Amino acid sequence: MAKKILVTGSLGYIGSVLTPYLESKGYQCIGYDTGFFRDSLLYKPTETETVLKDARDIGEEDLHGVDAVVHLAGISNDPLKKMDAAHVYDPTRVYSLNIAKLCKKKGIKFIFASSCSIYGVGGDEFLTEDSPVHPQTGYSLNKLQIEQDLQSISDKSFSPIALRFATAFGSSPRIRFDVVVNMFAGMAFTDKVIVLNSDGTPWRPNLHILDFCEAIRRAIELDYSGGELLVVNVGDEVNNLQVRDLAKIAAAAVPGCEVKFLSENPELDKENLIRDRKVRAGVDTRTYKVSFAKIKEVFPGFKCEWSVKRGVEEMTAFFGKLSLDHDGFKRRGFYRLQQLEYLHENRYLSDDLRWIRERPPLPSGVPGI
């Protein structure tokens, strides 16, 4: 009988690719998602059994027959501008621990999608799983806190896995254009101008979405009972690149594309989608290079198949097939912070980010919002 995998956050950027990926490998998947980005579609997704339910409300009855939980659900990027970080992120910490405790009670494997962003600030050295962490945002602090909570309940009967993922890139039905490589590829294709919101010097590790999914599959299959939280960086050293080099790679994929700086050309972000509230005066303090030696030991034979160059070339070719234009690229639903703020400010969501009225209707003639 196929293993049954419950994926939280299944209607997000990663989840929309992960569930069909796992099903193609012979697993049975069921997705849980509250639906913030359900209608934010670049193209028609592969259908997977999905329960529209807030992760805060997942109970023991939802885990019947489940072999593993892959926990993707959370709040990405900055908190909403009218709320402090703790108000936005603390509930995700609470429900993550609650779900993990249910898994411990029922003997279910628990895999948490953490982030390399918890390293925050590094020098020229490659950071390992044992390196000091310096989270620079509410998002990365939240990831670290959830890891700490998981460690606190780990024992020989429950050994969860935290995969610290590099920044994802690549095509998805519910694509994010607010992650660096995807944003640059979209800019290059639609406007032939890539706009950097920082000076471009920070280092970032990057990971294609299909390599992301394969790492999760390996974690599902891993026979691990070490009695403590297993932490593994996921990525490849060759995809540790400075932001300005990511821009050059994306520009090279589209003939005639230029690279410009937002600080010198503020008029290029009339929609306020490129600006990053964590960048001050063109300086982004988040910079880190990450070592991915451990994953090769934990998952023998694991190898990232996608370079940034290959991923950008695939995306820009795909955008051509979809006839993606400037308006499509700038659609609010592809930018997580802006979409959540819209839903909250227009009273679709409460201050606790729960639905309080029907989702807004889709604009005519577009696949998502």
PEGIWO-V593804 format. One record per run of one state. SS is the DSSP state (a for helix, b for strand, c for the rest). FROM is the first residue (numbers start at 1). TO is the last residue. If there is no record, write none. Layout:
ss={SS;SS}
from={FROM;FROM}
to={TO;TO}
//
This chain:
ss={c;b;c;a;c;b;c;b;c;a;c;a;c;b;c;a;c;b;a;c;b;c;a;c;b;c;b;c;b;c;b;c;a;c;b;c;b;a;c;b;c;a;b;a;c;b;c;a;c;b;c;b;c;b;c;a;c;a;c;a;c;a;c;a;c;b;c;b;c}
from={1;4;9;15;25;28;34;50;53;55;58;60;64;68;72;85;107;109;116;120;121;128;138;153;155;156;158;159;161;166;167;170;180;192;193;197;203;209;222;230;235;237;240;243;253;258;262;266;270;280;281;283;284;287;291;293;299;308;323;326;330;332;335;336;346;349;350;355;356}
to={3;8;14;24;27;33;49;52;54;57;59;63;67;71;84;106;108;115;119;120;127;137;152;154;155;157;158;160;165;166;169;179;191;192;196;202;208;221;229;234;236;239;242;252;257;261;265;269;279;280;282;283;286;290;292;298;307;322;325;329;331;334;335;345;348;349;354;355;369}
//
